[in-house]
Amino acid sequence: MIKVPLAEAEGQVLGYDITVVDVEKGIKGVAFSRGHIIQKEDLDVLASIGKQNIYVWEGNEVEVHENEAACSLAPLIAGENIRFDPEPKEGKIGFYATCPGIFHVDPERLERINRLAIPSLPTIHTNFPVTDGKQVAAFRIIPLTCPRDVFDQIKEELSEPLLSVKPYKVKTASILVTGSEVYSGKIKDGFTPKLTKKMKSFGIEVTVAEILPDNEEAISSAIKAALEKSDLLMITGGTSVDPDDVTTQAMATAGIEFSQKGNPIQPGNNFTIGYLDGKTVCAIPAAALVFAATAFDIFIPKIIAGEVISPEEIAASGHGGLCHFCNVCHYPICPFGRS
């Protein structure tokens, strides 16, 4: 960059975007873009925003301009189901999901890139559920130029794409509500409408919704039948620690294998994940009726993306797994479940 006094700037070509900030009007944007040829009438505008000099980019072998860096690195950063801005704005390029699913980023490589101090690459949390068009990351070079050796180090870290979205795979789900008190009508079924609404938010059709008595054989048979008609099975009632609960035994009788019983997250400790014939079965505790977000909400996006939840992942979910119990729930825009 060559520094040119404002009085001599007419006819010069800007080497960078010049930003204007007006707090009273709530404006922050580009006043003049890189490549703009300074006109006589521009001089007063530049002076009014505090510019005494401008900088002209001449280019050299040891420095990479912020726009060149953003345009060159964006295709290396973006992986499956990620798009990015076609042109940088003030040196920044945004990255966006192109489908509903689970966002993934490699936190270790991300940290190594940001440790170089020159680049700025913030992202949303890995494993965050996203919709089509959701911004997931942004990239820029913090100064106007980047040393060529730092640029090359960033490229080395991007030998594989850093960002991706795993699309949701589950299309259909079944709901089995167990409990003689619900089956007899003494207690109203609150699970079916709530779970159906949550499935709909993921684009999933509920193909089976059935209420069953506390009968091991009936529940076991219903489990097998429901899995023939859907990709995912959710079972509620009789899955806690009460000695007379039969649902858990019925699930075992049906052949469901559990990663482990329960999880460390609160609320929703008794949310349990099992598998049968390559399909996921979720035992959902009463906490899901009471609280806006529970262990079910933390794990279900990954489940419907077709990911198998390991015992190690379940154990690790304890970090960040305690709800803040806010007066107004903003999940998933909150730290709950972000280990």
C-alpha positions in Angstrom: 0.0 0.0 0.0 1.2 3.5 -0.8 0.0 6.4 1.4 -1.3 9.4 -0.6 -2.3 12.7 1.1 -6.0 13.5 0.6 -5.2 16.7 -1.2 -3.4 14.6 -3.9 -6.0 11.8 -4.0 -8.1 12.9 -7.0 -7.7 10.3 -9.8 -6.1 7.7 -7.5 -7.5 4.1 -7.2 -8.4 3.0 -3.7 -6.7 -0.2 -2.6 -9.3 -1.1 0.1 -12.9 -0.5 1.2 -13.4 2.7 3.2 -16.0 2.2 6.0 -18.4 4.9 7.2 -20.0 4.6 10.7 -22.9 6.8 11.9 -24.0 5.8 15.3 -27.0 8.1 15.4 -28.4 6.7 12.1 -27.3 3.2 13.0 -25.2 2.9 9.8 -22.0 0.9 9.3 -21.1 0.2 5.7 -18.9 0.8 2.7 -18.6 4.5 1.7 -16.1 3.8 -1.1 -15.1 0.3 -2.4 -11.7 -1.0 -3.4 -11.0 0.0 -7.0 -13.0 3.2 -6.8 -11.3 6.1 -8.6 -11.3 9.2 -6.3 -13.3 12.1 -7.8 -13.0 15.7 -6.8 -16.5 15.6 -5.2 -15.3 12.7 -3.0 -12.6 14.7 -1.2 -15.1 16.5 1.1 -16.8 13.2 1.9 -13.6 11.6 2.8 -12.5 14.5 4.9 -15.9 14.5 6.7 -15.3 10.9 7.8 -11.8 11.8 9.1 -9.6 10.7 6.2 -6.4 12.7 5.8 -4.8 10.1 3.5 -5.8 7.3 1.3 -3.9 4.1 0.4 -3.3 2.8 -3.1 -2.6 -0.9 -3.6 0.3 -1.6 -5.9 0.7 -5.3 -5.0 3.8 -7.2 -4.2 5.2 -10.7 -3.8 5.2 -10.8 0.0 1.7 -9.4 0.8 -1.8 -10.6 0.0 -4.6 -8.1 -0.1 -7.6 -8.8 2.2 -10.0 -9.2 -0.8 -7.7 -11.6 -2.6 -7.2 -13.6 0.6 -10.9 -13.9 1.2 -11.7 -14.9 -2.4 -8.9 -17.4 -2.5 -9.6 -19.1 0.8 -13.4 -19.2 0.8 -13.6 -22.1 -1.6 -11.2 -24.1 0.6 -13.1 -23.3 3.8 -16.5 -24.3 2.5 -17.4 -28.0 2.4 -20.6 -29.9 1.7 -23.8 -27.9 1.8 -22.1 -24.6 2.4 -22.2 -21.6 0.1 -20.4 -18.3 0.5 -20.7 -14.7 -0.7 -19.5 -14.3 -4.3 -17.6 -11.1 -3.4 -16.1 -9.8 -0.2 -17.6 -6.7 1.5 -15.1 -4.7 3.6 -12.8 -7.7 3.2 -15.3 -10.1 4.7 -17.0 -13.2 3.2 -19.9 -14.9 4.9 -20.7 -18.7 4.8 -24.2 -20.1 4.8 -26.0 -23.5 5.1 -27.7 -24.6 1.9 -30.0 -27.1 3.5 -31.5 -28.0 7.0 -29.2 -30.2 9.0 -26.3 -30.2 11.5 -23.5 -27.8 11.1 -20.0 -29.2 11.6 -16.6 -27.5 12.0 -13.3 -28.9 13.1 -12.6 -26.9 16.3 -8.9 -27.8 16.5 -8.1 -26.6 12.9 -10.3 -23.6 13.5 -8.2 -22.7 16.6 -4.9 -23.2 14.7 -6.1 -20.8 12.0 -7.2 -18.1 14.4 -4.0 -18.5 16.4 -2.2 -17.0 13.4 -3.7 -13.7 14.5 -3.9 -12.3 11.0 -7.1 -14.2 10.0 -10.5 -13.8 11.7 -12.7 -16.9 11.2 -15.6 -17.1 13.7 -18.2 -19.8 13.4 -21.4 -20.9 15.2 -21.0 -23.9 17.5 -20.3 -27.3 15.9 -23.3 -29.6 16.0 -25.7 -26.7 15.9 -29.0 -27.4 14.0 -29.3 -25.0 11.0 -31.9 -24.1 8.4 -31.3 -23.3 4.8 -29.7 -19.9 4.5 -28.4 -19.7 8.1 -25.1 -17.9 8.4 -22.6 -20.3 10.0 -19.2 -18.5 9.6 -17.4 -15.4 8.4 -13.9 -14.9 7.2 -11.6 -11.9 6.8 -8.0 -10.8 7.1 -7.9 -8.4 10.1 -5.3 -6.0 8.6 -5.5 -4.8 5.0 -2.9 -7.2 3.9 -1.6 -10.7 4.9 2.0 -11.8 4.8 2.4 -14.4 2.1 3.8 -17.0 4.5 0.8 -16.6 6.8 -1.5 -17.0 3.8 0.3 -20.2 2.9 -0.1 -21.5 6.5 -3.8 -20.9 6.3 -4.0 -22.8 3.0 -2.2 -25.7 4.6 -4.8 -26.0 7.3 -7.5 -26.0 4.6 -6.2 -29.1 2.7 -9.7 -30.4 3.6 -12.8 -28.2 3.9 -13.4 -26.8 7.4 -17.1 -26.3 7.3 -20.0 -28.6 6.3 -23.7 -29.3 7.0 -24.9 -32.8 7.4 -28.5 -32.9 6.1 -31.4 -34.4 8.0 -32.2 -38.0 6.8 -35.2 -39.0 9.0 -38.4 -38.4 7.1 -41.0 -40.3 9.3 -41.4 -40.9 13.0 -43.7 -42.9 15.3 -44.9 -42.0 18.8 -45.9 -44.6 21.4 -47.3 -43.2 24.6 -47.4 -45.8 27.3 -49.2 -45.8 30.7 -52.5 -47.3 31.8 -53.6 -44.0 33.3 -53.3 -42.3 29.8 -54.7 -45.3 28.0 -57.8 -45.3 30.2 -58.3 -41.5 29.7 -57.7 -40.6 33.4 -54.8 -38.5 32.3 -54.7 -36.5 29.0 -52.0 -37.3 26.5 -49.7 -34.3 26.3 -46.8 -36.0 24.5 -48.3 -36.7 21.1 -49.2 -33.0 20.2 -45.9 -31.7 21.6 -43.7 -34.3 19.9 -45.6 -34.0 16.6 -45.1 -30.2 16.6 -41.3 -30.7 17.2 -41.1 -33.3 14.4 -42.9 -31.0 12.0 -40.3 -28.3 12.7 -37.7 -30.7 11.2 -39.9 -31.6 8.3 -40.7 -35.0 9.7 -44.1 -36.7 9.3 -45.5 -38.7 12.2 -46.9 -41.9 10.7 -47.9 -43.7 13.9 -49.2 -42.2 17.1 -50.6 -44.8 19.6 -51.5 -45.0 23.3 -50.7 -48.3 25.1 -51.5 -49.8 28.5 -48.7 -50.9 30.9 -48.4 -54.3 29.2 -45.0 -55.6 28.3 -46.2 -57.8 25.4 -48.4 -55.1 23.9 -45.7 -52.5 24.0 -43.1 -54.9 22.6 -45.3 -55.7 19.7 -46.2 -52.1 19.0 -42.5 -51.2 18.9 -41.8 -53.7 16.1 -44.9 -52.6 14.2 -44.0 -48.9 14.5 -40.5 -49.4 13.3 -41.8 -51.0 10.1 -43.7 -47.8 9.3 -41.2 -45.1 10.3 -37.5 -44.2 10.4 -37.5 -43.1 14.1 -39.5 -44.3 17.2 -40.2 -42.2 20.2 -41.5 -43.9 23.3 -42.9 -42.1 26.4 -44.1 -43.2 29.8 -42.8 -46.0 32.1 -39.1 -45.3 31.3 -38.0 -43.9 34.7 -36.6 -45.7 37.8 -39.9 -46.8 39.2 -39.9 -50.6 39.9 -43.3 -51.1 38.3 -42.4 -49.4 35.0 -42.5 -52.0 32.2 -41.7 -49.9 29.1 -37.9 -50.3 29.5 -38.2 -54.1 29.8 -40.6 -54.1 26.8 -38.0 -52.3 24.8 -35.4 -54.8 25.7 -37.7 -57.7 24.8 -38.3 -56.1 21.4 -34.5 -56.3 20.8 -33.6 -52.6 21.3 -29.9 -52.1 22.3 -29.1 -49.1 24.5 -25.9 -47.1 24.4 -26.5 -46.5 28.1 -29.4 -45.8 30.4 -30.0 -42.1 30.7 -27.5 -39.2 30.3 -25.9 -36.5 32.5 -28.0 -33.6 31.1 -30.5 -31.8 33.3 -33.4 -31.6 32.6 -34.0 -34.9 30.9 -31.6 -37.3 32.7 -33.7 -40.3 31.8 -33.7 -39.6 28.0 -32.3 -42.8 26.6 -31.1 -43.7 23.1 -31.4 -47.2 21.7 -31.1 -48.9 18.3 -33.0 -51.7 16.5 -32.5 -52.8 12.9 -30.5 -49.7 12.1 -33.2 -47.4 13.4 -33.0 -45.1 16.4 -35.4 -45.5 19.4 -35.7 -42.7 21.9 -37.2 -43.2 25.4 -38.5 -39.7 26.4 -39.0 -38.9 30.1 -41.7 -36.6 31.6 -39.3 -33.7 31.7 -39.9 -33.2 28.0 -43.5 -32.3 28.8 -42.5 -29.7 31.5 -39.5 -27.9 30.1 -39.1 -26.1 26.8 -35.6 -27.7 26.2 -34.3 -31.0 27.6 -31.7 -33.7 26.7 -34.2 -34.7 23.9 -33.8 -31.4 22.2 -30.0 -31.5 22.4 -29.6 -35.0 20.9 -32.5 -35.1 18.4 -31.0 -33.0 15.6 -28.0 -35.3 15.4 -30.2 -38.3 15.6 -32.4 -37.2 12.6 -29.2 -36.4 10.7 -28.4 -40.1 10.9 -25.6 -39.9 13.5 -25.0 -42.6 16.0 -24.7 -41.2 19.5 -21.7 -42.9 21.3 -21.4 -43.4 25.1 -18.4 -41.1 25.0 -20.5 -38.3 23.5 -23.2 -38.9 26.0 -20.7 -38.6 28.9 -19.2 -35.4 27.4 -22.6 -33.8 27.2 -22.4 -33.1 30.9 -20.2 -30.1 30.1 -22.8 -27.4 29.3 -25.6 -29.9 30.0 -27.2 -28.0 32.9 -30.0 -25.7 31.7 -29.9 -22.1 32.9 -33.7 -22.2 33.5 -34.3 -18.7 32.0 -37.7 -17.1 32.5 -38.0 -17.0 28.7 -36.4 -19.9 26.8 -34.4 -19.0 23.7 -33.1 -22.5 22.9 -31.2 -23.3 20.8 -29.8 -19.7 20.8 -28.2 -20.3 24.3 -25.3 -22.2 25.9 -27.4 -25.2 27.0 -25.9 -28.3 25.4 -22.9 -26.5 23.9 -20.1 -28.6 25.4 
